Amino acid sequence: MKQFSIRTFIASDEAEMVVLINHLGNPLFWPNVFAAVEYRNSNKSPKTTSKVLRTLGMVYLWAASRKLDLDKLLTKGPFLTANDVEDLALFLRLNSSSQYKLFESSQTRKKTKITRMEQVRGGFKDTDSALETTNAAEAATRIQWVASYLDFHLSRRQGPKQENIRTQAESAIKRLRQLCPREKHTIEAGEELEGLDDDIILIAEQALHPESPENPYRTNFNKYRNYLVWRLLLETGMRRGELTELKVEDVSYAEYRVAIKHSKTLPRTVPISSETANYFHAYVMDYWSQIPQKARQHGYLITSQKGEQLSEDTLNQIFRQLRNKVPGLPEYMAPHSLRRTWNDRFSRSIDESKSGMSPEQEKQVRNRLMGWSINSEMSERYSRRHIRKRADELGEQLANSIGKKNDDKP
């Protein structure tokens, strides 16, 4: 039996709610307060809130395996030490199966402490088989969420008696964040987020078209669904999670608009082309509507042929199949690369429009369409590649003009 799990229900205001419960079915007070304050009240999607709570469940599982009263430590006790958070970070890097394996081992055997990743890769002497890790991106996200949860608790502990605890706790939280694993292709400061060039977009468009002989997918359902996925991501720049949460009713065929209601940042309504609206209509009328009514009563737009809502990992798999089957597509082509591509195209459109839009207005428009807050700095990050390319073009023009003048001299 799982020690901690997620329960979903519809609240009195008809909003979807998620809570973290223990093996007795009782909600955990502090994790659910944190989720309500930091996520639900900020209009974060239930899906995001659920992921955060699942991660906090892992923290309480770790504490149980270490015989620690986590709530007492965080609210009244000496908080967590640097050694504690190092052990916790390594626990968060395990996949859920290995976490439970370690927990079950701790209930019957001598306490086993993770001191280095070699133990994780090679297995513990106290366990029956080796423990396995999750991917670096997932582990880093978990650690950042947990660090925010610790910050939340620390911010509540006020008064002169807390000063010594605060210094040690801040150091521990900082150490936890330093333990975030890095992916091989982590974006470093100054490095541009890579969008797709026009020739790559053309290759993908030709291969994904439902009538294309190069289309790598077998059934007409998958061909139309995947083509709609491609066009929605390319034209709106929405995130994977936002796309998987779309419902049929969120797309206005007549007005060429998509309402993105479930977002980890801000909900918004964005435009689509008439052509994409037509493919949406064809997909829904000819294929999605043929799914048995009971299987599609949830209303999700992007599903399997059986009506199951697609996961973000399945979207990644669709693009992975496309890269493997169609020559000329780069390894970095994935759902999120289309969000970067949208930003490249937006920057180029502003350059070409001669609209007189100020940099601040451009930032505000970009932030709104991407779902970022009005003061977000993400727009600068996503426009950096376009700025570099534009600077290169202007530099080349200047060099050519200087060279031409020198050639004209007698």
Secondary structure, DSSP 4 states (H G I P E B T S, - for coil): --SEEEEEEE-TTS-EEEEEEETTSPBPHHHHHHHHHHTGGGT--HHHHHHHHHHHHHHHHHHHHTT--HHHHHHTS----HHHHHHHHHHHTB-HHHHHHHHHHHHHS------SHHHHHH--TTSSS---B--HHHHHHHHHHHHHHHHHHHHH--SGGGHHHHHHHHHHHHHHHHT----TT---TTPPPP---HHHHHHHHHHHSTT-TT----SHHHHHHHHHHHHHHHHH---HHHHHT-BGGGEETTTTEEEE---SS--EEEE--HHHHHHHHHHHHHTGGGS-TTTTTT-BSSB-TTSPBPPHHHHHHHHHHHHHHSTT--TT-SHHHHHHHHHHHHHHHHHHH-----HHHHHHHHHHHHT--TT-SHHHHHHHHHHHHHHHHHHHHHHHHHHHHHHH--
